[in-house]
């Protein structure tokens, strides 16, 4: 079948294409669909994988930690030693530099920012006493990261994302002379939403940063550290080790969780950092709680056993997710390939596919989909203040819907992308 570049088509041909797309769109709208691809939620079949974990603690004989502590009671503020060891393996950090918290790594990130605002880091004033502050936001990126620092009043600075990670020329230039820049958000492996993994050079340049602010922090949210979907998974250089080499170990703060490994609402989260940073955070947590949910941590330890158990669990997730990501790629390629109206990523893991439509069309695409019963992440959500300067990026989250619903949603999505592009081209020519 001949595929035509939309931008090279005549107005007459485009008008005919528009009429055909409008008819196909109307047919979808008449179906009364109610499909949701707004967030990267695990599907029901993924959640079912972890149900046996809920039956593990079925007697008083297995409610003790390796320390002998009764996990039903208070104590062990840093979390179970076994859980700290597991996260240490996942993140490549020393276990004594890990704090295991509740179910949400996002909550631990919020707490880390809040603690820095009220009490600061060793040798520095609290951030709230340092005047107008800024935070770097590689974009497109994770909306909830940006929302945290916006909530605390930071000025959000957009840093362009490349296929190697954040544009490090921009990062290095911004931080070297501006002490009001206090940190940067990072999802280093299978980045949300682009799915790219930071290159070795990018990681080394992060470790070698010389920021003007002595309390500058790299918020290293390694949410997808074990979320591989192919036989050729990406590898991420260990920032912890690189910072040790550069004597910059106080810069990074690491985060991860089992949210998309077991239960998003009842997983286990962890934070890793240098001893200097942990001194601040441990004091913070000592006032906040007398101990985390150790029974939940114990359930996870019995369920996984070790890192090999985590990898086995992720293979089961892959069997469910890989066909969904294949559907997305096949639908995008068959409907949009060669038409010069969209580009998209094809990640080796993670939870998202990033689609760049024609400039000025993302909001229209999302609106068209919503009107026809498919909810997507809002246009602009992947940028600070939810403002995509080119109005083109859309985060596709294929994990939650069953394959049959995903196929319908992607068919509609592709029609919406084409219709928005035709409308834009004809309007620009008018």
Secondary structure as a PSIPRED ss2 file (coil, helix, strand):
# PSIPRED VFORMAT (PSIPRED V4.0)

   1 X C   1.000  0.000  0.000
   2 X C   1.000  0.000  0.000
   3 X C   1.000  0.000  0.000
   4 X C   1.000  0.000  0.000
   5 X C   1.000  0.000  0.000
   6 X H   0.000  1.000  0.000
   7 X H   0.000  1.000  0.000
   8 X H   0.000  1.000  0.000
   9 X C   1.000  0.000  0.000
  10 X C   1.000  0.000  0.000
  11 X H   0.000  1.000  0.000
  12 X H   0.000  1.000  0.000
  13 X H   0.000  1.000  0.000
  14 X H   0.000  1.000  0.000
  15 X H   0.000  1.000  0.000
  16 X H   0.000  1.000  0.000
  17 X H   0.000  1.000  0.000
  18 X H   0.000  1.000  0.000
  19 X H   0.000  1.000  0.000
  20 X H   0.000  1.000  0.000
  21 X H   0.000  1.000  0.000
  22 X H   0.000  1.000  0.000
  23 X H   0.000  1.000  0.000
  24 X H   0.000  1.000  0.000
  25 X H   0.000  1.000  0.000
  26 X H   0.000  1.000  0.000
  27 X H   0.000  1.000  0.000
  28 X H   0.000  1.000  0.000
  29 X H   0.000  1.000  0.000
  30 X H   0.000  1.000  0.000
  31 X C   1.000  0.000  0.000
  32 X C   1.000  0.000  0.000
  33 X C   1.000  0.000  0.000
  34 X C   1.000  0.000  0.000
  35 X E   0.000  0.000  1.000
  36 X E   0.000  0.000  1.000
  37 X E   0.000  0.000  1.000
  38 X C   1.000  0.000  0.000
  39 X C   1.000  0.000  0.000
  40 X C   1.000  0.000  0.000
  41 X C   1.000  0.000  0.000
  42 X C   1.000  0.000  0.000
  43 X C   1.000  0.000  0.000
  44 X H   0.000  1.000  0.000
  45 X H   0.000  1.000  0.000
  46 X H   0.000  1.000  0.000
  47 X H   0.000  1.000  0.000
  48 X H   0.000  1.000  0.000
  49 X C   1.000  0.000  0.000
  50 X C   1.000  0.000  0.000
  51 X H   0.000  1.000  0.000
  52 X H   0.000  1.000  0.000
  53 X H   0.000  1.000  0.000
  54 X H   0.000  1.000  0.000
  55 X H   0.000  1.000  0.000
  56 X C   1.000  0.000  0.000
  57 X C   1.000  0.000  0.000
  58 X C   1.000  0.000  0.000
  59 X C   1.000  0.000  0.000
  60 X H   0.000  1.000  0.000
  61 X H   0.000  1.000  0.000
  62 X H   0.000  1.000  0.000
  63 X C   1.000  0.000  0.000
  64 X E   0.000  0.000  1.000
  65 X C   1.000  0.000  0.000
  66 X C   1.000  0.000  0.000
  67 X C   1.000  0.000  0.000
  68 X C   1.000  0.000  0.000
  69 X C   1.000  0.000  0.000
  70 X E   0.000  0.000  1.000
  71 X C   1.000  0.000  0.000
  72 X C   1.000  0.000  0.000
  73 X C   1.000  0.000  0.000
  74 X C   1.000  0.000  0.000
  75 X C   1.000  0.000  0.000
  76 X C   1.000  0.000  0.000
  77 X C   1.000  0.000  0.000
  78 X C   1.000  0.000  0.000
  79 X C   1.000  0.000  0.000
  80 X C   1.000  0.000  0.000
  81 X H   0.000  1.000  0.000
  82 X H   0.000  1.000  0.000
  83 X H   0.000  1.000  0.000
  84 X H   0.000  1.000  0.000
  85 X H   0.000  1.000  0.000
  86 X H   0.000  1.000  0.000
  87 X H   0.000  1.000  0.000
  88 X H   0.000  1.000  0.000
  89 X H   0.000  1.000  0.000
  90 X H   0.000  1.000  0.000
  91 X H   0.000  1.000  0.000
  92 X C   1.000  0.000  0.000
  93 X C   1.000  0.000  0.000
  94 X C   1.000  0.000  0.000
  95 X H   0.000  1.000  0.000
  96 X H   0.000  1.000  0.000
  97 X H   0.000  1.000  0.000
  98 X E   0.000  0.000  1.000
  99 X E   0.000  0.000  1.000
 100 X E   0.000  0.000  1.000
 101 X C   1.000  0.000  0.000
 102 X C   1.000  0.000  0.000
 103 X C   1.000  0.000  0.000
 104 X C   1.000  0.000  0.000
 105 X H   0.000  1.000  0.000
 106 X H   0.000  1.000  0.000
 107 X H   0.000  1.000  0.000
 108 X H   0.000  1.000  0.000
 109 X H   0.000  1.000  0.000
 110 X H   0.000  1.000  0.000
 111 X H   0.000  1.000  0.000
 112 X H   0.000  1.000  0.000
 113 X H   0.000  1.000  0.000
 114 X H   0.000  1.000  0.000
 115 X H   0.000  1.000  0.000
 116 X H   0.000  1.000  0.000
 117 X H   0.000  1.000  0.000
 118 X H   0.000  1.000  0.000
 119 X C   1.000  0.000  0.000
 120 X C   1.000  0.000  0.000
 121 X C   1.000  0.000  0.000
 122 X C   1.000  0.000  0.000
 123 X C   1.000  0.000  0.000
 124 X C   1.000  0.000  0.000
 125 X C   1.000  0.000  0.000
 126 X C   1.000  0.000  0.000
 127 X H   0.000  1.000  0.000
 128 X H   0.000  1.000  0.000
 129 X H   0.000  1.000  0.000
 130 X C   1.000  0.000  0.000
 131 X C   1.000  0.000  0.000
 132 X C   1.000  0.000  0.000
 133 X C   1.000  0.000  0.000
 134 X E   0.000  0.000  1.000
 135 X E   0.000  0.000  1.000
 136 X E   0.000  0.000  1.000
 137 X E   0.000  0.000  1.000
 138 X E   0.000  0.000  1.000
 139 X E   0.000  0.000  1.000
 140 X C   1.000  0.000  0.000
 141 X C   1.000  0.000  0.000
 142 X C   1.000  0.000  0.000
 143 X H   0.000  1.000  0.000
 144 X H   0.000  1.000  0.000
 145 X H   0.000  1.000  0.000
 146 X H   0.000  1.000  0.000
 147 X H   0.000  1.000  0.000
 148 X H   0.000  1.000  0.000
 149 X H   0.000  1.000  0.000
 150 X H   0.000  1.000  0.000
 151 X H   0.000  1.000  0.000
 152 X C   1.000  0.000  0.000
 153 X C   1.000  0.000  0.000
 154 X C   1.000  0.000  0.000
 155 X E   0.000  0.000  1.000
 156 X E   0.000  0.000  1.000
 157 X E   0.000  0.000  1.000
 158 X E   0.000  0.000  1.000
 159 X E   0.000  0.000  1.000
 160 X E   0.000  0.000  1.000
 161 X E   0.000  0.000  1.000
 162 X E   0.000  0.000  1.000
 163 X C   1.000  0.000  0.000
 164 X C   1.000  0.000  0.000
 165 X E   0.000  0.000  1.000
 166 X E   0.000  0.000  1.000
 167 X C   1.000  0.000  0.000
 168 X H   0.000  1.000  0.000
 169 X H   0.000  1.000  0.000
 170 X H   0.000  1.000  0.000
 171 X H   0.000  1.000  0.000
 172 X H   0.000  1.000  0.000
 173 X H   0.000  1.000  0.000
 174 X H   0.000  1.000  0.000
 175 X H   0.000  1.000  0.000
 176 X C   1.000  0.000  0.000
 177 X C   1.000  0.000  0.000
 178 X C   1.000  0.000  0.000
 179 X C   1.000  0.000  0.000
 180 X C   1.000  0.000  0.000
 181 X E   0.000  0.000  1.000
 182 X E   0.000  0.000  1.000
 183 X E   0.000  0.000  1.000
 184 X E   0.000  0.000  1.000
 185 X E   0.000  0.000  1.000
 186 X E   0.000  0.000  1.000
 187 X C   1.000  0.000  0.000
 188 X C   1.000  0.000  0.000
 189 X C   1.000  0.000  0.000
 190 X C   1.000  0.000  0.000
 191 X C   1.000  0.000  0.000
 192 X C   1.000  0.000  0.000
 193 X C   1.000  0.000  0.000
 194 X C   1.000  0.000  0.000
 195 X C   1.000  0.000  0.000
 196 X C   1.000  0.000  0.000
 197 X C   1.000  0.000  0.000
 198 X C   1.000  0.000  0.000
 199 X C   1.000  0.000  0.000
 200 X H   0.000  1.000  0.000
 201 X H   0.000  1.000  0.000
 202 X H   0.000  1.000  0.000
 203 X H   0.000  1.000  0.000
 204 X H   0.000  1.000  0.000
 205 X H   0.000  1.000  0.000
 206 X H   0.000  1.000  0.000
 207 X H   0.000  1.000  0.000
 208 X C   1.000  0.000  0.000
 209 X C   1.000  0.000  0.000
 210 X C   1.000  0.000  0.000
 211 X C   1.000  0.000  0.000
 212 X C   1.000  0.000  0.000
 213 X C   1.000  0.000  0.000
 214 X C   1.000  0.000  0.000
 215 X C   1.000  0.000  0.000
 216 X C   1.000  0.000  0.000
 217 X E   0.000  0.000  1.000
 218 X E   0.000  0.000  1.000
 219 X E   0.000  0.000  1.000
 220 X E   0.000  0.000  1.000
 221 X E   0.000  0.000  1.000
 222 X C   1.000  0.000  0.000
 223 X C   1.000  0.000  0.000
 224 X C   1.000  0.000  0.000
 225 X C   1.000  0.000  0.000
 226 X C   1.000  0.000  0.000
 227 X C   1.000  0.000  0.000
 228 X E   0.000  0.000  1.000
 229 X C   1.000  0.000  0.000
 230 X C   1.000  0.000  0.000
 231 X C   1.000  0.000  0.000
 232 X C   1.000  0.000  0.000
 233 X C   1.000  0.000  0.000
 234 X C   1.000  0.000  0.000
 235 X C   1.000  0.000  0.000
 236 X C   1.000  0.000  0.000
 237 X C   1.000  0.000  0.000
 238 X C   1.000  0.000  0.000
 239 X H   0.000  1.000  0.000
 240 X H   0.000  1.000  0.000
 241 X H   0.000  1.000  0.000
 242 X H   0.000  1.000  0.000
 243 X H   0.000  1.000  0.000
 244 X H   0.000  1.000  0.000
 245 X H   0.000  1.000  0.000
 246 X H   0.000  1.000  0.000
 247 X C   1.000  0.000  0.000
 248 X C   1.000  0.000  0.000
 249 X C   1.000  0.000  0.000
 250 X C   1.000  0.000  0.000
 251 X C   1.000  0.000  0.000
 252 X E   0.000  0.000  1.000
 253 X E   0.000  0.000  1.000
 254 X E   0.000  0.000  1.000
 255 X E   0.000  0.000  1.000
 256 X E   0.000  0.000  1.000
 257 X E   0.000  0.000  1.000
 258 X C   1.000  0.000  0.000
 259 X C   1.000  0.000  0.000
 260 X C   1.000  0.000  0.000
 261 X C   1.000  0.000  0.000
 262 X C   1.000  0.000  0.000
 263 X C   1.000  0.000  0.000
 264 X C   1.000  0.000  0.000
 265 X C   1.000  0.000  0.000
 266 X C   1.000  0.000  0.000
 267 X C   1.000  0.000  0.000
 268 X C   1.000  0.000  0.000
 269 X E   0.000  0.000  1.000
 270 X E   0.000  0.000  1.000
 271 X E   0.000  0.000  1.000
 272 X E   0.000  0.000  1.000
 273 X C   1.000  0.000  0.000
 274 X C   1.000  0.000  0.000
 275 X H   0.000  1.000  0.000
 276 X H   0.000  1.000  0.000
 277 X H   0.000  1.000  0.000
 278 X H   0.000  1.000  0.000
 279 X H   0.000  1.000  0.000
 280 X H   0.000  1.000  0.000
 281 X H   0.000  1.000  0.000
 282 X H   0.000  1.000  0.000
 283 X H   0.000  1.000  0.000
 284 X H   0.000  1.000  0.000
 285 X H   0.000  1.000  0.000
 286 X H   0.000  1.000  0.000
 287 X H   0.000  1.000  0.000
 288 X H   0.000  1.000  0.000
 289 X C   1.000  0.000  0.000
 290 X C   1.000  0.000  0.000
 291 X C   1.000  0.000  0.000
 292 X C   1.000  0.000  0.000
 293 X C   1.000  0.000  0.000
 294 X H   0.000  1.000  0.000
 295 X H   0.000  1.000  0.000
 296 X H   0.000  1.000  0.000
 297 X H   0.000  1.000  0.000
 298 X H   0.000  1.000  0.000
 299 X H   0.000  1.000  0.000
 300 X H   0.000  1.000  0.000
 301 X H   0.000  1.000  0.000
 302 X H   0.000  1.000  0.000
 303 X H   0.000  1.000  0.000
 304 X H   0.000  1.000  0.000
 305 X C   1.000  0.000  0.000
 306 X C   1.000  0.000  0.000
 307 X H   0.000  1.000  0.000
 308 X H   0.000  1.000  0.000
 309 X H   0.000  1.000  0.000
 310 X H   0.000  1.000  0.000
 311 X H   0.000  1.000  0.000
 312 X H   0.000  1.000  0.000
 313 X H   0.000  1.000  0.000
 314 X H   0.000  1.000  0.000
 315 X H   0.000  1.000  0.000
 316 X H   0.000  1.000  0.000
 317 X H   0.000  1.000  0.000
 318 X H   0.000  1.000  0.000
 319 X H   0.000  1.000  0.000
 320 X H   0.000  1.000  0.000
 321 X H   0.000  1.000  0.000
 322 X H   0.000  1.000  0.000
 323 X H   0.000  1.000  0.000
 324 X H   0.000  1.000  0.000
 325 X H   0.000  1.000  0.000
 326 X H   0.000  1.000  0.000
 327 X H   0.000  1.000  0.000
 328 X H   0.000  1.000  0.000
 329 X H   0.000  1.000  0.000
 330 X H   0.000  1.000  0.000
 331 X H   0.000  1.000  0.000
 332 X H   0.000  1.000  0.000
 333 X H   0.000  1.000  0.000
 334 X H   0.000  1.000  0.000
 335 X H   0.000  1.000  0.000
 336 X H   0.000  1.000  0.000
 337 X C   1.000  0.000  0.000
 338 X C   1.000  0.000  0.000
 339 X C   1.000  0.000  0.000
 340 X C   1.000  0.000  0.000
 341 X C   1.000  0.000  0.000
 342 X E   0.000  0.000  1.000
 343 X E   0.000  0.000  1.000
 344 X E   0.000  0.000  1.000
 345 X C   1.000  0.000  0.000
 346 X C   1.000  0.000  0.000
 347 X C   1.000  0.000  0.000
 348 X C   1.000  0.000  0.000
 349 X E   0.000  0.000  1.000
 350 X C   1.000  0.000  0.000
 351 X C   1.000  0.000  0.000
 352 X C   1.000  0.000  0.000
 353 X E   0.000  0.000  1.000
 354 X E   0.000  0.000  1.000
 355 X E   0.000  0.000  1.000
 356 X E   0.000  0.000  1.000
 357 X E   0.000  0.000  1.000
 358 X C   1.000  0.000  0.000
 359 X C   1.000  0.000  0.000
 360 X C   1.000  0.000  0.000
 361 X C   1.000  0.000  0.000
 362 X H   0.000  1.000  0.000
 363 X H   0.000  1.000  0.000
 364 X H   0.000  1.000  0.000
 365 X H   0.000  1.000  0.000
 366 X H   0.000  1.000  0.000
 367 X H   0.000  1.000  0.000
 368 X H   0.000  1.000  0.000
 369 X H   0.000  1.000  0.000
 370 X H   0.000  1.000  0.000
 371 X H   0.000  1.000  0.000
 372 X C   1.000  0.000  0.000
 373 X C   1.000  0.000  0.000
 374 X E   0.000  0.000  1.000
 375 X E   0.000  0.000  1.000
 376 X E   0.000  0.000  1.000
 377 X C   1.000  0.000  0.000
 378 X C   1.000  0.000  0.000
 379 X C   1.000  0.000  0.000
 380 X C   1.000  0.000  0.000
 381 X C   1.000  0.000  0.000
 382 X C   1.000  0.000  0.000
 383 X C   1.000  0.000  0.000
 384 X H   0.000  1.000  0.000
 385 X H   0.000  1.000  0.000
 386 X H   0.000  1.000  0.000
 387 X C   1.000  0.000  0.000
 388 X C   1.000  0.000  0.000
 389 X C   1.000  0.000  0.000
 390 X C   1.000  0.000  0.000
 391 X C   1.000  0.000  0.000
 392 X C   1.000  0.000  0.000
 393 X E   0.000  0.000  1.000
 394 X E   0.000  0.000  1.000
 395 X E   0.000  0.000  1.000
 396 X E   0.000  0.000  1.000
 397 X C   1.000  0.000  0.000
 398 X C   1.000  0.000  0.000
 399 X C   1.000  0.000  0.000
 400 X C   1.000  0.000  0.000
 401 X C   1.000  0.000  0.000
 402 X C   1.000  0.000  0.000
 403 X H   0.000  1.000  0.000
 404 X H   0.000  1.000  0.000
 405 X H   0.000  1.000  0.000
 406 X H   0.000  1.000  0.000
 407 X H   0.000  1.000  0.000
 408 X H   0.000  1.000  0.000
 409 X H   0.000  1.000  0.000
 410 X H   0.000  1.000  0.000
 411 X H   0.000  1.000  0.000
 412 X H   0.000  1.000  0.000
 413 X H   0.000  1.000  0.000
 414 X H   0.000  1.000  0.000
 415 X H   0.000  1.000  0.000
 416 X H   0.000  1.000  0.000
 417 X H   0.000  1.000  0.000
 418 X H   0.000  1.000  0.000
 419 X H   0.000  1.000  0.000
 420 X H   0.000  1.000  0.000
 421 X H   0.000  1.000  0.000
 422 X H   0.000  1.000  0.000
 423 X H   0.000  1.000  0.000
 424 X H   0.000  1.000  0.000
 425 X H   0.000  1.000  0.000
 426 X H   0.000  1.000  0.000
 427 X H   0.000  1.000  0.000
 428 X H   0.000  1.000  0.000
 429 X H   0.000  1.000  0.000
 430 X C   1.000  0.000  0.000
